[in-house]
Amino acid sequence: MKISVPKRFMPIVVFVANVVGVWLWAVAFLWLDLFATLEAAVYFSFATLTTLGYGDVTLPKDWRVLSGICAANGLLLFGLSAAILFELFRRLHSRQFGDHEEDPPN
């Protein structure tokens, strides 16, 4: 099953995918009883997935490796998002200005 999204909605889809990733991590942290409140779990997820890692909210000592996994996941997620958006804007620029990709001469 292939899902097709119109190109004009791609930035919104990428943003929603990143937000969903944050909430999935927050729910996982709550499910593991690592935070007492949803607010703390979401805040930690945002700070960690964006690799800011302020350090004001941390995981218990036995679970600190999980924060590294969360940060690595965020790095990959935002890197993929940047690549998708870059390609979208490259195609829009190409369509708008009529640029054609050609092989460089030898």
Long-range contacts (C-beta under 8 A, 24 or more apart in sequence): 7-88, 7-91, 7-92, 10-84, 10-85, 10-88, 11-85, 11-88, 14-81, 14-84, 14-85, 17-77, 17-81, 18-49, 18-77, 18-78, 18-81, 21-49, 21-73, 21-74, 21-77, 22-46, 22-49, 25-49, 25-70, 25-73, 29-59, 32-63, 34-59, 34-60, 34-63, 34-66, 45-70, 48-74, 49-73, 49-74, 49-77, 49-78, 50-74, 50-78, 51-75
